[in-house]
Amino acid sequence: MSEFTGTTIWTSQGRTSAALEVYLLGTVDFDAAMALQERLAVEISARSDRLGALILCEHPAIVTVGRDGRITDLPVDTGDFTARRMEIVRVNRGGGTLVHAPGQVAAYPILPLERLNCDFADFQNRLQAAIVETATERRVSSRMIETPLGTICRCGQLSWIGTSVRDGVSGHGLFLNVSPVLDTVRLVRSTADGVHVASLSMQRMEPVPMQKVRESLMRHISSQFGYEETHPYTGHPMLKRTWRKVMQHA
């Protein structure tokens, strides 16, 4: 796992760029990912070009509660979360209550929406379209839904959109179930009544490689927002590796 150091200047303000910087970070603590997003958003908001950033990662098991989240999304007995060492964190994003866990890809686009001529509704629609295209490449037919915002396939809801915009720059993002332990991600109420929580692997009834899903998301998000040039990296200088003992659950 990684934690945020808060050091090192990310990129030169004097270098004009229209590229999308993509960070393929593996498993990252949720608070470290939020801190990195904040730093990148501040730097992008101070620029005048189209340079954007995209973080692709997984998180250790954690519950986040967005602006639409309610106490009824959580079970009355929260002992399961304590036993699994899962924090419950309220975050300033759209959407409701979600479980993040290994096997779910989190994609955080930090984009200058105004300079991309993209409003908030269009931003969310393009993220949904990128998920549908990614699922199609894995031979999973899916469609966009509005409540809660995300995509759904025959077996249930695959993904969720929970975003924000500040100073014209997007934050937070999308969460796509690739192959998480479904008993974990079903610990909270994250779908409409009668809709199950699903994953790409569940729909395919076979393993789906995470690296191929991340690569597809990178391409389709880049295309949706008109980025012809992408710079992929497998790390970031603002993150350092840390090792923590995490309780595993089957």
C-alpha atoms as an extended CHARMM CRD file, in Angstrom:
* protein
*
       250  EXT
         1         1  MET       CA              0.0000000000        0.0000000000        0.0000000000  PROA      1               0.0000000000
         2         2  SER       CA              1.0540000000        3.6230000000       -0.3620000000  PROA      2               0.0000000000
         3         3  GLU       CA              0.7930000000        6.7640000000        1.6610000000  PROA      3               0.0000000000
         4         4  PHE       CA              0.9730000000       10.4040000000        0.6090000000  PROA      4               0.0000000000
         5         5  THR       CA              4.1940000000       12.2760000000        1.4380000000  PROA      5               0.0000000000
         6         6  GLY       CA              3.1290000000       15.7570000000        0.3220000000  PROA      6               0.0000000000
         7         7  THR       CA              6.5540000000       16.4900000000       -1.1540000000  PROA      7               0.0000000000
         8         8  THR       CA              7.9610000000       17.0200000000       -4.6540000000  PROA      8               0.0000000000
         9         9  ILE       CA              6.5120000000       19.3830000000       -7.2510000000  PROA      9               0.0000000000
        10        10  TRP       CA              4.4070000000       17.3590000000       -9.6890000000  PROA      10              0.0000000000
        11        11  THR       CA              4.9870000000       19.2130000000      -12.9770000000  PROA      11              0.0000000000
        12        12  SER       CA              6.2790000000       22.5030000000      -14.2900000000  PROA      12              0.0000000000
        13        13  GLN       CA              3.8120000000       25.3670000000      -14.5780000000  PROA      13              0.0000000000
        14        14  GLY       CA              5.9280000000       26.7020000000      -17.4350000000  PROA      14              0.0000000000
        15        15  ARG       CA              5.4410000000       23.6120000000      -19.6240000000  PROA      15              0.0000000000
        16        16  THR       CA              2.2450000000       23.7570000000      -21.6770000000  PROA      16              0.0000000000
        17        17  SER       CA              0.6320000000       20.3810000000      -22.2080000000  PROA      17              0.0000000000
        18        18  ALA       CA             -2.5970000000       18.9100000000      -23.5780000000  PROA      18              0.0000000000
        19        19  ALA       CA             -1.8070000000       15.3980000000      -22.3360000000  PROA      19              0.0000000000
        20        20  LEU       CA             -3.4710000000       13.1780000000      -19.7830000000  PROA      20              0.0000000000
        21        21  GLU       CA             -1.0560000000       12.0130000000      -17.0870000000  PROA      21              0.0000000000
        22        22  VAL       CA             -2.1870000000        8.5270000000      -15.9810000000  PROA      22              0.0000000000
        23        23  TYR       CA             -1.0240000000        7.0040000000      -12.6880000000  PROA      23              0.0000000000
        24        24  LEU       CA             -1.4110000000        3.2260000000      -12.3830000000  PROA      24              0.0000000000
        25        25  LEU       CA             -0.8610000000        2.9190000000       -8.6590000000  PROA      25              0.0000000000
        26        26  GLY       CA             -1.9780000000       -0.5560000000       -7.5790000000  PROA      26              0.0000000000
        27        27  THR       CA             -3.3100000000       -0.6700000000       -4.0090000000  PROA      27              0.0000000000
        28        28  VAL       CA             -3.3570000000        2.7400000000       -2.3010000000  PROA      28              0.0000000000
        29        29  ASP       CA             -4.7660000000        3.7490000000        1.0860000000  PROA      29              0.0000000000
        30        30  PHE       CA             -7.9360000000        5.8020000000        0.5830000000  PROA      30              0.0000000000
        31        31  ASP       CA             -6.6990000000        8.8430000000        2.5090000000  PROA      31              0.0000000000
        32        32  ALA       CA             -3.4570000000        8.8570000000        0.4950000000  PROA      32              0.0000000000
        33        33  ALA       CA             -5.4110000000        8.8110000000       -2.7690000000  PROA      33              0.0000000000
        34        34  MET       CA             -7.5730000000       11.7070000000       -1.5620000000  PROA      34              0.0000000000
        35        35  ALA       CA             -4.5350000000       13.7620000000       -0.5840000000  PROA      35              0.0000000000
        36        36  LEU       CA             -2.8810000000       13.1050000000       -3.9420000000  PROA      36              0.0000000000
        37        37  GLN       CA             -6.0680000000       14.1170000000       -5.7670000000  PROA      37              0.0000000000
        38        38  GLU       CA             -6.2150000000       17.3470000000       -3.7900000000  PROA      38              0.0000000000
        39        39  ARG       CA             -2.6300000000       18.2270000000       -4.6590000000  PROA      39              0.0000000000
        40        40  LEU       CA             -3.0960000000       17.4680000000       -8.3600000000  PROA      40              0.0000000000
        41        41  ALA       CA             -6.3690000000       19.4460000000       -8.4600000000  PROA      41              0.0000000000
        42        42  VAL       CA             -4.7060000000       22.5180000000       -6.9690000000  PROA      42              0.0000000000
        43        43  GLU       CA             -1.9230000000       22.3740000000       -9.5480000000  PROA      43              0.0000000000
        44        44  ILE       CA             -4.2600000000       21.7640000000      -12.4950000000  PROA      44              0.0000000000
        45        45  SER       CA             -6.5940000000       24.5960000000      -11.4330000000  PROA      45              0.0000000000
        46        46  ALA       CA             -3.6190000000       26.9900000000      -11.5030000000  PROA      46              0.0000000000
        47        47  ARG       CA             -2.7840000000       26.1240000000      -15.1040000000  PROA      47              0.0000000000
        48        48  SER       CA             -4.2680000000       27.5020000000      -18.3350000000  PROA      48              0.0000000000
        49        49  ASP       CA             -3.8440000000       24.4530000000      -20.5910000000  PROA      49              0.0000000000
        50        50  ARG       CA             -5.6920000000       21.1330000000      -21.0060000000  PROA      50              0.0000000000
        51        51  LEU       CA             -3.3210000000       19.0230000000      -18.9270000000  PROA      51              0.0000000000
        52        52  GLY       CA             -5.2640000000       16.4910000000      -16.8600000000  PROA      52              0.0000000000
        53        53  ALA       CA             -4.5480000000       13.5960000000      -14.5390000000  PROA      53              0.0000000000
        54        54  LEU       CA             -6.1070000000       10.1830000000      -14.0220000000  PROA      54              0.0000000000
        55        55  ILE       CA             -5.4470000000        7.9700000000      -11.0020000000  PROA      55              0.0000000000
        56        56  LEU       CA             -6.2550000000        4.2670000000      -11.3520000000  PROA      56              0.0000000000
        57        57  CYS       CA             -5.9290000000        2.1880000000       -8.1920000000  PROA      57              0.0000000000
        58        58  GLU       CA             -7.5310000000       -0.2030000000       -5.7390000000  PROA      58              0.0000000000
        59        59  HSD       CA             -8.1980000000        0.4320000000       -2.0460000000  PROA      59              0.0000000000
        60        60  PRO       CA             -7.9880000000       -1.7340000000        1.0570000000  PROA      60              0.0000000000
        61        61  ALA       CA            -11.5100000000       -2.4130000000        2.3200000000  PROA      61              0.0000000000
        62        62  ILE       CA            -13.2090000000        0.8080000000        3.4600000000  PROA      62              0.0000000000
        63        63  VAL       CA            -16.7070000000        2.3570000000        3.4590000000  PROA      63              0.0000000000
        64        64  THR       CA            -17.2370000000        5.8630000000        2.0840000000  PROA      64              0.0000000000
        65        65  VAL       CA            -20.4240000000        7.8980000000        2.4700000000  PROA      65              0.0000000000
        66        66  GLY       CA            -21.1500000000       10.5460000000       -0.1720000000  PROA      66              0.0000000000
        67        67  ARG       CA            -23.5010000000       13.5020000000        0.0210000000  PROA      67              0.0000000000
        68        68  ASP       CA            -26.4930000000       11.2960000000       -0.8200000000  PROA      68              0.0000000000
        69        69  GLY       CA            -25.5810000000        8.6280000000        1.7290000000  PROA      69              0.0000000000
        70        70  ARG       CA            -28.0090000000        7.8500000000        4.5590000000  PROA      70              0.0000000000
        71        71  ILE       CA            -27.7710000000        6.0440000000        7.8580000000  PROA      71              0.0000000000
        72        72  THR       CA            -30.1530000000        3.4330000000        6.4330000000  PROA      72              0.0000000000
        73        73  ASP       CA            -27.4430000000        2.4390000000        3.9380000000  PROA      73              0.0000000000
        74        74  LEU       CA            -25.5530000000        0.8180000000        6.8170000000  PROA      74              0.0000000000
        75        75  PRO       CA            -26.6760000000       -2.2700000000        8.7350000000  PROA      75              0.0000000000
        76        76  VAL       CA            -27.9360000000       -1.7140000000       12.2680000000  PROA      76              0.0000000000
        77        77  ASP       CA            -25.1180000000       -3.8930000000       13.6270000000  PROA      77              0.0000000000
        78        78  THR       CA            -21.8170000000       -2.3910000000       12.4630000000  PROA      78              0.0000000000
        79        79  GLY       CA            -19.7820000000       -5.1310000000       14.0960000000  PROA      79              0.0000000000
        80        80  ASP       CA            -18.9240000000       -6.5650000000       10.6710000000  PROA      80              0.0000000000
        81        81  PHE       CA            -17.0080000000       -3.4080000000        9.8030000000  PROA      81              0.0000000000
        82        82  THR       CA            -15.1280000000       -3.4440000000       13.0930000000  PROA      82              0.0000000000
        83        83  ALA       CA            -14.2480000000       -7.1160000000       12.6920000000  PROA      83              0.0000000000
        84        84  ARG       CA            -12.9210000000       -6.4520000000        9.2000000000  PROA      84              0.0000000000
        85        85  ARG       CA            -11.0420000000       -3.3140000000       10.3270000000  PROA      85              0.0000000000
        86        86  MET       CA            -13.0300000000       -1.2320000000        7.8670000000  PROA      86              0.0000000000
        87        87  GLU       CA            -13.3420000000        2.4900000000        8.5190000000  PROA      87              0.0000000000
        88        88  ILE       CA            -16.5020000000        4.4040000000        7.6350000000  PROA      88              0.0000000000
        89        89  VAL       CA            -15.5420000000        7.7630000000        6.1130000000  PROA      89              0.0000000000
        90        90  ARG       CA            -17.7690000000       10.6170000000        4.9650000000  PROA      90              0.0000000000
        91        91  VAL       CA            -16.5170000000       12.2450000000        1.7570000000  PROA      91              0.0000000000
        92        92  ASN       CA            -17.5040000000       15.3530000000       -0.1860000000  PROA      92              0.0000000000
        93        93  ARG       CA            -18.6490000000       13.7260000000       -3.4070000000  PROA      93              0.0000000000
        94        94  GLY       CA            -21.9190000000       12.9500000000       -5.0930000000  PROA      94              0.0000000000
        95        95  GLY       CA            -23.4700000000        9.5340000000       -4.7110000000  PROA      95              0.0000000000
        96        96  GLY       CA            -24.3380000000        7.4060000000       -1.7350000000  PROA      96              0.0000000000
        97        97  THR       CA            -22.6230000000        4.8300000000        0.4490000000  PROA      97              0.0000000000
        98        98  LEU       CA            -20.0820000000        2.4860000000       -1.1240000000  PROA      98              0.0000000000
        99        99  VAL       CA            -17.6620000000       -0.2290000000       -0.1010000000  PROA      99              0.0000000000
       100       100  HSD       CA            -14.2440000000       -0.0940000000       -1.7480000000  PROA      100             0.0000000000
       101       101  ALA       CA            -12.1010000000       -3.2100000000       -1.6640000000  PROA      101             0.0000000000
       102       102  PRO       CA             -9.3840000000       -5.0520000000       -3.5930000000  PROA      102             0.0000000000
       103       103  GLY       CA            -10.8100000000       -6.2470000000       -6.8930000000  PROA      103             0.0000000000
       104       104  GLN       CA            -12.6770000000       -2.9730000000       -7.4630000000  PROA      104             0.0000000000
       105       105  VAL       CA            -10.9080000000       -0.4280000000       -9.6600000000  PROA      105             0.0000000000
       106       106  ALA       CA            -11.1840000000        3.1980000000       -8.5620000000  PROA      106             0.0000000000
       107       107  ALA       CA            -10.6490000000        5.7810000000      -11.3160000000  PROA      107             0.0000000000
       108       108  TYR       CA            -10.1490000000        9.4100000000      -10.3090000000  PROA      108             0.0000000000
       109       109  PRO       CA            -10.1090000000       11.8600000000      -13.2620000000  PROA      109             0.0000000000
       110       110  ILE       CA             -8.7080000000       15.2500000000      -12.2450000000  PROA      110             0.0000000000
       111       111  LEU       CA             -9.6350000000       17.2950000000      -15.2950000000  PROA      111             0.0000000000
       112       112  PRO       CA             -9.9990000000       21.0210000000      -16.1390000000  PROA      112             0.0000000000
       113       113  LEU       CA            -13.6120000000       20.7120000000      -17.2500000000  PROA      113             0.0000000000
       114       114  GLU       CA            -14.0840000000       24.2860000000      -18.3930000000  PROA      114             0.0000000000
       115       115  ARG       CA            -10.9960000000       24.1000000000      -20.6130000000  PROA      115             0.0000000000
       116       116  LEU       CA            -12.3130000000       20.8220000000      -22.0190000000  PROA      116             0.0000000000
       117       117  ASN       CA            -15.6880000000       22.4990000000      -22.7730000000  PROA      117             0.0000000000
       118       118  CYS       CA            -17.3950000000       19.9240000000      -20.5790000000  PROA      118             0.0000000000
       119       119  ASP       CA            -20.1210000000       20.6530000000      -18.0450000000  PROA      119             0.0000000000
       120       120  PHE       CA            -20.7730000000       18.5470000000      -14.9440000000  PROA      120             0.0000000000
       121       121  ALA       CA            -23.6130000000       16.4700000000      -16.4120000000  PROA      121             0.0000000000
       122       122  ASP       CA            -21.6130000000       15.7740000000      -19.5550000000  PROA      122             0.0000000000
       123       123  PHE       CA            -18.6040000000       14.8180000000      -17.4180000000  PROA      123             0.0000000000
       124       124  GLN       CA            -20.6190000000       12.1620000000      -15.6200000000  PROA      124             0.0000000000
       125       125  ASN       CA            -22.1830000000       10.8720000000      -18.8460000000  PROA      125             0.0000000000
       126       126  ARG       CA            -18.7520000000       10.4610000000      -20.4090000000  PROA      126             0.0000000000
       127       127  LEU       CA            -17.5320000000        8.4930000000      -17.4000000000  PROA      127             0.0000000000
       128       128  GLN       CA            -20.5290000000        6.1800000000      -17.6940000000  PROA      128             0.0000000000
       129       129  ALA       CA            -19.8500000000        5.7460000000      -21.4140000000  PROA      129             0.0000000000
       130       130  ALA       CA            -16.2170000000        4.8440000000      -20.6890000000  PROA      130             0.0000000000
       131       131  ILE       CA            -17.3850000000        2.1230000000      -18.2810000000  PROA      131             0.0000000000
       132       132  VAL       CA            -19.8560000000        0.7010000000      -20.8120000000  PROA      132             0.0000000000
       133       133  GLU       CA            -17.1160000000        0.5990000000      -23.4570000000  PROA      133             0.0000000000
       134       134  THR       CA            -14.6980000000       -1.0640000000      -21.0300000000  PROA      134             0.0000000000
       135       135  ALA       CA            -17.2610000000       -3.7080000000      -20.0760000000  PROA      135             0.0000000000
       136       136  THR       CA            -18.0200000000       -4.3490000000      -23.7440000000  PROA      136             0.0000000000
       137       137  GLU       CA            -14.3600000000       -5.1630000000      -24.3640000000  PROA      137             0.0000000000
       138       138  ARG       CA            -14.6320000000       -7.7790000000      -21.6320000000  PROA      138             0.0000000000
       139       139  ARG       CA            -17.7470000000       -9.1620000000      -23.3990000000  PROA      139             0.0000000000
       140       140  VAL       CA            -20.1480000000       -7.8200000000      -20.7760000000  PROA      140             0.0000000000
       141       141  SER       CA            -23.2230000000       -5.9790000000      -22.0340000000  PROA      141             0.0000000000
       142       142  SER       CA            -24.1720000000       -3.0900000000      -19.7380000000  PROA      142             0.0000000000
       143       143  ARG       CA            -26.1070000000        0.1610000000      -19.7690000000  PROA      143             0.0000000000
       144       144  MET       CA            -26.1490000000        3.4690000000      -17.9370000000  PROA      144             0.0000000000
       145       145  ILE       CA            -28.4980000000        4.0500000000      -15.0150000000  PROA      145             0.0000000000
       146       146  GLU       CA            -29.3000000000        7.2150000000      -13.0870000000  PROA      146             0.0000000000
       147       147  THR       CA            -30.2920000000        5.9400000000       -9.6100000000  PROA      147             0.0000000000
       148       148  PRO       CA            -27.7370000000        5.4520000000       -8.2750000000  PROA      148             0.0000000000
       149       149  LEU       CA            -25.5630000000        6.8180000000      -11.0610000000  PROA      149             0.0000000000
       150       150  GLY       CA            -23.4860000000        4.0990000000      -12.6920000000  PROA      150             0.0000000000
       151       151  THR       CA            -23.8960000000        1.0880000000      -14.9660000000  PROA      151             0.0000000000
       152       152  ILE       CA            -25.8060000000       -2.1610000000      -14.7260000000  PROA      152             0.0000000000
       153       153  CYS       CA            -25.5940000000       -5.5600000000      -16.4180000000  PROA      153             0.0000000000
       154       154  ARG       CA            -27.8510000000       -8.6190000000      -16.4020000000  PROA      154             0.0000000000
       155       155  CYS       CA            -26.5640000000       -9.7510000000      -12.9670000000  PROA      155             0.0000000000
       156       156  GLY       CA            -26.7680000000       -6.3460000000      -11.2660000000  PROA      156             0.0000000000
       157       157  GLN       CA            -24.9980000000       -3.0350000000      -10.7870000000  PROA      157             0.0000000000
       158       158  LEU       CA            -21.3390000000       -3.0850000000      -11.8420000000  PROA      158             0.0000000000
       159       159  SER       CA            -20.2140000000        0.4710000000      -11.2310000000  PROA      159             0.0000000000
       160       160  TRP       CA            -20.9650000000        3.7180000000       -9.4360000000  PROA      160             0.0000000000
       161       161  ILE       CA            -20.2030000000        7.3560000000      -10.1830000000  PROA      161             0.0000000000
       162       162  GLY       CA            -19.4650000000        9.6980000000       -7.2940000000  PROA      162             0.0000000000
       163       163  THR       CA            -17.8860000000       12.9600000000       -8.3830000000  PROA      163             0.0000000000
       164       164  SER       CA            -17.3050000000       16.5750000000       -7.4460000000  PROA      164             0.0000000000
       165       165  VAL       CA            -16.0730000000       19.7740000000       -9.0980000000  PROA      165             0.0000000000
       166       166  ARG       CA            -14.1720000000       22.6170000000       -7.4600000000  PROA      166             0.0000000000
       167       167  ASP       CA            -12.6380000000       25.6110000000       -9.2000000000  PROA      167             0.0000000000
       168       168  GLY       CA            -13.5240000000       24.0290000000      -12.5360000000  PROA      168             0.0000000000
       169       169  VAL       CA            -11.5380000000       20.8450000000      -11.8250000000  PROA      169             0.0000000000
       170       170  SER       CA            -13.1690000000       17.4440000000      -11.3380000000  PROA      170             0.0000000000
       171       171  GLY       CA            -12.5860000000       15.2440000000       -8.3270000000  PROA      171             0.0000000000
       172       172  HSD       CA            -13.4260000000       11.7660000000       -7.0270000000  PROA      172             0.0000000000
       173       173  GLY       CA            -14.6710000000        9.5320000000       -9.8170000000  PROA      173             0.0000000000
       174       174  LEU       CA            -15.9170000000        6.0640000000      -10.7400000000  PROA      174             0.0000000000
       175       175  PHE       CA            -15.7570000000        2.6410000000       -9.0970000000  PROA      175             0.0000000000
       176       176  LEU       CA            -16.0180000000       -0.5360000000      -11.1710000000  PROA      176             0.0000000000
       177       177  ASN       CA            -16.3080000000       -4.0090000000       -9.6620000000  PROA      177             0.0000000000
       178       178  VAL       CA            -13.9160000000       -6.2940000000      -11.5040000000  PROA      178             0.0000000000
       179       179  SER       CA            -13.4970000000       -9.2190000000       -9.1080000000  PROA      179             0.0000000000
       180       180  PRO       CA            -13.9800000000       -8.1070000000       -5.4780000000  PROA      180             0.0000000000
       181       181  VAL       CA            -15.2390000000      -10.4130000000       -2.7400000000  PROA      181             0.0000000000
       182       182  LEU       CA            -18.9350000000       -9.6940000000       -3.2180000000  PROA      182             0.0000000000
       183       183  ASP       CA            -19.8270000000      -10.4620000000        0.4060000000  PROA      183             0.0000000000
       184       184  THR       CA            -17.6450000000       -7.4680000000        1.3090000000  PROA      184             0.0000000000
       185       185  VAL       CA            -19.0160000000       -4.9530000000       -1.2070000000  PROA      185             0.0000000000
       186       186  ARG       CA            -22.5590000000       -5.9850000000       -0.3110000000  PROA      186             0.0000000000
       187       187  LEU       CA            -22.1330000000       -4.9280000000        3.3280000000  PROA      187             0.0000000000
       188       188  VAL       CA            -23.8580000000       -1.6010000000        2.5690000000  PROA      188             0.0000000000
       189       189  ARG       CA            -26.9550000000       -0.6270000000        0.5950000000  PROA      189             0.0000000000
       190       190  SER       CA            -25.5190000000        0.8430000000       -2.6050000000  PROA      190             0.0000000000
       191       191  THR       CA            -28.1460000000       -0.0220000000       -5.2290000000  PROA      191             0.0000000000
       192       192  ALA       CA            -31.8060000000        0.6500000000       -5.8980000000  PROA      192             0.0000000000
       193       193  ASP       CA            -34.3570000000       -1.6990000000       -4.3520000000  PROA      193             0.0000000000
       194       194  GLY       CA            -34.3190000000       -5.0970000000       -6.0240000000  PROA      194             0.0000000000
       195       195  VAL       CA            -30.9830000000       -4.5540000000       -7.8020000000  PROA      195             0.0000000000
       196       196  HSD       CA            -28.0790000000       -6.8410000000       -6.9060000000  PROA      196             0.0000000000
       197       197  VAL       CA            -24.4060000000       -5.9060000000       -6.6660000000  PROA      197             0.0000000000
       198       198  ALA       CA            -22.4310000000       -7.6000000000       -9.4370000000  PROA      198             0.0000000000
       199       199  SER       CA            -18.9670000000       -7.6680000000      -10.9640000000  PROA      199             0.0000000000
       200       200  LEU       CA            -17.3780000000       -8.2940000000      -14.3470000000  PROA      200             0.0000000000
       201       201  SER       CA            -16.0700000000      -11.6520000000      -13.1490000000  PROA      201             0.0000000000
       202       202  MET       CA            -19.4990000000      -12.6520000000      -11.8380000000  PROA      202             0.0000000000
       203       203  GLN       CA            -21.1330000000      -11.7680000000      -15.1630000000  PROA      203             0.0000000000
       204       204  ARG       CA            -18.4500000000      -13.5820000000      -17.1810000000  PROA      204             0.0000000000
       205       205  MET       CA            -18.3170000000      -16.5200000000      -14.7310000000  PROA      205             0.0000000000
       206       206  GLU       CA            -14.5400000000      -16.5010000000      -15.0790000000  PROA      206             0.0000000000
       207       207  PRO       CA            -11.5970000000      -14.3850000000      -13.8650000000  PROA      207             0.0000000000
       208       208  VAL       CA            -11.2320000000      -10.9550000000      -15.4850000000  PROA      208             0.0000000000
       209       209  PRO       CA             -7.6580000000       -9.5530000000      -15.4270000000  PROA      209             0.0000000000
       210       210  MET       CA             -7.4930000000       -6.2720000000      -13.5150000000  PROA      210             0.0000000000
       211       211  GLN       CA             -4.6340000000       -4.9640000000      -15.6720000000  PROA      211             0.0000000000
       212       212  LYS       CA             -6.7210000000       -5.3010000000      -18.8350000000  PROA      212             0.0000000000
       213       213  VAL       CA             -9.6440000000       -3.4620000000      -17.2490000000  PROA      213             0.0000000000
       214       214  ARG       CA             -7.3700000000       -0.6270000000      -16.1120000000  PROA      214             0.0000000000
       215       215  GLU       CA             -5.8450000000       -0.3670000000      -19.5890000000  PROA      215             0.0000000000
       216       216  SER       CA             -9.3220000000       -0.2390000000      -21.1580000000  PROA      216             0.0000000000
       217       217  LEU       CA            -10.5190000000        2.4290000000      -18.7260000000  PROA      217             0.0000000000
       218       218  MET       CA             -7.4150000000        4.5020000000      -19.4160000000  PROA      218             0.0000000000
       219       219  ARG       CA             -8.0290000000        4.3890000000      -23.1820000000  PROA      219             0.0000000000
       220       220  HSD       CA            -11.7580000000        5.0580000000      -23.0200000000  PROA      220             0.0000000000
       221       221  ILE       CA            -11.5700000000        7.8790000000      -20.4720000000  PROA      221             0.0000000000
       222       222  SER       CA             -8.8130000000        9.4940000000      -22.5630000000  PROA      222             0.0000000000
       223       223  SER       CA            -10.9530000000        9.1810000000      -25.6910000000  PROA      223             0.0000000000
       224       224  GLN       CA            -14.1430000000       10.4270000000      -24.0320000000  PROA      224             0.0000000000
       225       225  PHE       CA            -12.4420000000       13.6640000000      -23.0010000000  PROA      225             0.0000000000
       226       226  GLY       CA            -10.5160000000       14.2190000000      -26.2260000000  PROA      226             0.0000000000
       227       227  TYR       CA             -7.0090000000       13.4180000000      -25.0090000000  PROA      227             0.0000000000
       228       228  GLU       CA             -4.9270000000       12.2300000000      -27.9370000000  PROA      228             0.0000000000
       229       229  GLU       CA             -1.7700000000       11.9490000000      -25.8600000000  PROA      229             0.0000000000
       230       230  THR       CA             -1.4680000000        9.9740000000      -22.6170000000  PROA      230             0.0000000000
       231       231  HSD       CA              1.5460000000        9.5620000000      -20.3420000000  PROA      231             0.0000000000
       232       232  PRO       CA              1.1550000000        6.4130000000      -18.1990000000  PROA      232             0.0000000000
       233       233  TYR       CA              3.2370000000        5.9600000000      -15.0280000000  PROA      233             0.0000000000
       234       234  THR       CA              3.3730000000        3.0870000000      -12.5650000000  PROA      234             0.0000000000
       235       235  GLY       CA              3.9520000000        5.3100000000       -9.5470000000  PROA      235             0.0000000000
       236       236  HSD       CA              3.9870000000        8.8870000000       -8.2960000000  PROA      236             0.0000000000
       237       237  PRO       CA              6.7470000000       10.7310000000       -6.4060000000  PROA      237             0.0000000000
       238       238  MET       CA              4.2260000000       12.0180000000       -3.8580000000  PROA      238             0.0000000000
       239       239  LEU       CA              3.5090000000        8.4580000000       -2.7150000000  PROA      239             0.0000000000
       240       240  LYS       CA              5.7830000000        6.1330000000       -0.8080000000  PROA      240             0.0000000000
       241       241  ARG       CA              5.3000000000        2.4650000000       -0.0860000000  PROA      241             0.0000000000
       242       242  THR       CA              4.1840000000        1.4100000000        3.3630000000  PROA      242             0.0000000000
       243       243  TRP       CA              3.3430000000       -2.0200000000        4.7410000000  PROA      243             0.0000000000
       244       244  ARG       CA              0.4780000000       -2.6250000000        7.1320000000  PROA      244             0.0000000000
       245       245  LYS       CA             -0.9750000000       -5.7700000000        8.5790000000  PROA      245             0.0000000000
       246       246  VAL       CA             -4.4790000000       -6.1310000000        7.1510000000  PROA      246             0.0000000000
       247       247  MET       CA             -6.9840000000       -8.7570000000        8.3060000000  PROA      247             0.0000000000
       248       248  GLN       CA             -8.0620000000      -10.8750000000        5.3560000000  PROA      248             0.0000000000
       249       249  HSD       CA            -11.5550000000      -12.3100000000        4.9840000000  PROA      249             0.0000000000
       250       250  ALA       CA            -12.6670000000      -14.9570000000        2.5560000000  PROA      250             0.0000000000
